[in-house]
Amino acid sequence: MNLNKKIFITFFISVTGLLCTTLYLIDTQAEQHEIKRIASDLDAAQAQFQHDLEIEQKQIQTLTHVITTDQKFRSFLAQIKDNFYPFVEEIGKDTHANFVFMLDAEPTIRAVYSLNDQGEPPLADNFAEFNIQHNLDTAQIVSTIVSVDEGLYSSHIIPLKENLNDDYAVGLIVVCDPINDAWLARLLAKNNALQAVFFNGSHVAAKNTSPDLAAGILNNHQNNGLFNWHDERYIAKRVLFETNNQQAGYILSANLDQALRPFKQLQRQVAMIGGGILLAGALLFMLISQRITRPLRLITTGTLEIKHGNYQHRIGYQNSDEVGQLAAAFNVMANDLQEKELIRSTFNKYVDPVIVSELLSQPDKLRLGGERKEQTVLFSDIAGFTNFSEKLPAEELIRILNEYLSAMTLEISRQNGILDKFIGDAIMAFWSPELCHQNHASHACQTALAMQRKLNDLRPVWLANGAPEINIRIGIATGDMIVGNIGSEQARSYTCIGDKVNYSSRLESLNKYYGTQIMIDRQTASGLSGFVVRELDTVRVKGRESGESIYELVATADDIDSAALEKIARYRQALALYRNADFAEAAEIFATLNADAPSNAMLKRCRYLQQNKPESWDGIHSMLDK
């Protein structure tokens, strides 16, 4: 993804995120605000309803009490013992009540008034709900909501006393009004925005909304909180007339989604305006980002060209802004890199590229000095180079030698080896543990076998062109050596020196005495896995007092047959006899292997030692020549 797209996506995500956050806050904050507001309105409506109900009750209580305690009423009541209807009728008309009852102390209904002759009132047989005896005994004025069958009634009980100071009643006046839609509309005239449902059990007694919605509120509401009905949310508050009676009460509710509609409309307007601004801003930002990213793309293209080795690439951006300054700096850098690459490519032809890279990445190593580390070093040399070099014209000799050295150098490089130097036809290379993951001896041995295989491929071509047969000998040694810059301030070489370096050169020379192609020391052999090696002998080279075992690197474990392994086993058996000074037995076994060059060399030595037995024998053969 290019920078232009990243900038645009960042802008788009940021603005979209801001817009979505705004819409989310409008939605959530508005909903929380409306929930709190509606809950507050419901509480206020409940308080107002209770207040209005109490006022109505007090008005009826006061009016009825005034009528029943009036001296004229009491005198008239005392004279007429049978017909009390005119009294209850007067109370009913003055209080505008639907029903008025007069009860004596038995208690028995003595008179009934029904507004507009509504017929037999439903309360006549249900006065057990009114706790009549308690009211007679206490002579208290009481107002309450009574549930009878499926209905609710607002009732007011006024005691009748013989003397006003009596604390008991000789009768009761009961004023009742059914709680219905008309009664509710009158009482909730100030809160008609709320839905109110009065209930008695599972029945709706009064409502100020549609029957369907009233039934939905009654059947779906929770005590206090949200409920869903017809895919809309409502907030309800339930109030019981008596806390110990769960059957009768009323529910106040409000439509939350309806209250949120103005906010939803505002939210849609914000979304439309924000979307328009986002679209316009996106188009403008694309134009601006194109102008910003174009020079950056030029610099990116130039950087990739440099990365892929095209140091001739230049950026053609001439503006004087910051990007133009960066482009000018890039061109200067490209010039420097082109010069350095020219130096590097030239330098690589004289020094191994690995050494060049290491010196360039770690300039401190350019100083004279070195460090001691364990490595593996390889020496190779062309057998009889002096003899055949005199038989070839100089041009042909150089051509063959360059072809040979190029092929061998490639094999060294493939195994992470470092070419140290050419010494005429000889090659010195070493393997660092850092480049070989501590497996430097194995890499060196793989290289030696690969060099011999490559030479086998080149030899027929050279012979066909009239060149002499070329064979090489290789010596490999592993151990501690000094690695670093060695020389003077005027001329130096990044190389390795030490006893093991010299010893690998000695091993290369020892090949001609045993007729082998690759010879390695004990330390190299002990660290190998997956190779077949043959212990050849224990020798004391010139310049050393102690003897060391020498080994032939035969092949990899996958490239040798059972017959060759059998010969190696017989050679090992003969070598053990030789070391035990049993020269005759050793010679017999070596004689069976006389087609093998090392066995033939050891056979000659055993026959010589049979004729010239040494005075003391330690199994070590001393080499007189280097």
Secondary structure, 3 states (H helix, E strand, C coil): CCHHHHHHHHHHHHHHHHHHHHHHHHHHHHHHHHHHHHHHHHHHHHHHHHHHHHHHHHHHHHHHHHHHHCHHHHHHHHHCCCCCHHHHHHHHHHHCCCEEEEEECCCCEEEEEEHHHCCCCCCCCCHHHHCHHHHHHHCCCEEEEEEECCEEEEEEEEEECCCCCCCCCCEEEEEEEECCHHHHHHHCHHHCCCEEEEEECCEEEEECCCHHHHHHHHHHCCCEEEEEECCEEEEEEEEEEECCEEEEEEEEEEEHHHHHHHHHHHHHHHHHHHHHHHHHHHHHHHHHHHHHHHHHHHHHHHHHHHHCCCCCCCCCCCCCCHHHHHHHHHHHHHHHHHHHHHHHHHHHCCCCHHHHHHHHHCHHHHCCEEEEEEEEEEEEEECCHHHHHCCCCHHHHHHHHHHHHHHHHHHHHHCCCEEEEEECCEEEEEECHHHHCCCHHHHHHHHHHHHHHHHHHHHHHHHHCCCCCCCEEEEEEEEEEEEEEEECCCCEEEEEECHHHHHHHHHHHHHHHHCCCEEEEHHHHHCCCCEEEEEEEEEECCCCCCCEEEEEEEEEHHHCCHHHHHHHHHHHHHHHHHHCCCHHHHHHHHHHCCCCHHHHHHHHHHHHHHHCCCCCCCCCEECCCC
